[in-house]
């Protein structure tokens, strides 16, 4: 019943702890308990053991003190270390001996002083409870586990101080006498020693002696130990100690080998030194990282927006920035965001995909937004392959990381300039998209949308269209007149180039065929319309009458080798004024060769 979940509870670091101890004439018992929020006490763990024959001879106060120290050691590493706890005992004299508020009494026994010194390293308070209310630990002390007997009692728990003191012992150095003794005991070196004294055979059939046989002319014996040159040949039983001695300063493989070449040697010493250094945890922890692998660039996509790299930058200038870079054209997109959750990230990507389309592949780091189930469902539903970089290896997503570094430097450089962060960001994006990339030698705008973005720098470049427009405007200004406009139905006079005298013929505007050209109907050619320039048409209120003009129906004659002509019989008016003298008498005025450009049927 006491081990059921109705009594036993799980350890909770937020609840206070109490350790109840009690000792009987032949056993120790202790109970670690939690004080619940309702004030009840529920045990977390029990422990008990029997006393050794020597411990059974202790006085009762020593037995109770031993139980307290043993209980603390039993639970210190798992539950009590670094926490405040309450010690409960039914032996009232220990309250003053082990009280943390009092100093250690000089009149106490030496064993109690050592135990009080041990308890002084922990945060506790000691409380006395009457034996009648201390039944849980008392029952365990009277029914202890048989972990010890009277002849041999070993406590599994070891004091950390004792272990520390054991590790501080200095090892005895290896002396020459020890090397001599182990050389004669070594099965290989003893035979080498014997062969050196009696002489080697012409051939060596044993493989373990081959290394020494090839060096037989260099091996010598001095004071009953073997030397190879100036180096002592170490027997197998002492090699581990010699390696530890060489590795004493943790000076690295190269320096250890150089040090060993001045003192000792055995077959395979270099390999043993390398193995020793690799197995040293201290050297392994401080060892430099391996050299970086050569850069393995991503495969260049075949078209824009096929693979994009995404990343978050910030907090930067009090805002988070979502970065998207196209791998084909290096076209960047930067979107300021207030929150960087997975749902907000997906909303931003949906907006960008609606503008440029779905990519085939997305490359990102292992941020919580990109490894969430919601983001995985989003890319799977859209048929997008999602690739994440290796953990703590940002160069895998180097395209986005490098762009983040570039725009951060640009924005930091413009910190002294006026304007919002959005204004500075827009200026940076416009300049970046129009600047040639070192990888492609083309601008991101040219590769992404097929043209460079128009900027204020383009105003400084010569433009043929703008030059023509400016010259045309100057031409209009030199005329000092406005373009005359006519509307359909207006009464006008159109010039007839067939007539040398009185060339203006009345007519009516039919329609406007161009900015300065019109179709005019006249009685000179019934059923035909004349097309003329605004310079050949003038406004008039005169209506054409038969007395003014007598025109026959125009006849259009065609021949194989001549252009079509219009023949008309026009009678002269009696009151026609005499035409002015021509400015150039020798010049003969002729109608245009292509008169059909002015008269259409």
Helices and strands as residue ranges (DSSP letters): E 16-24, E 27-35, E 41-50, G 55-57, H 60-75, I 76-80, E 85-89, H 93-97, H 110-119, E 124-128, G 131-133, H 135-142, H 160-167, H 176-185, H 187-198, G 207-209, H 210-213, E 219-222, E 225-228, E 231-233, G 236-238, H 239-246, H 253-260, E 264-265, H 269-279, H 281-286, E 307-313, E 320-326, E 332-337, H 342-356, E 361-364, H 373-381, E 385-388, G 394-397, H 398-413, H 421-434, H 444-449, G 456-460, H 464-479, E 491-495, E 504-512, E 517-522, G 523-525, E 529-533, G 534-536, E 537-539, E 555-557, E 565-567, G 595-597, E 599-600
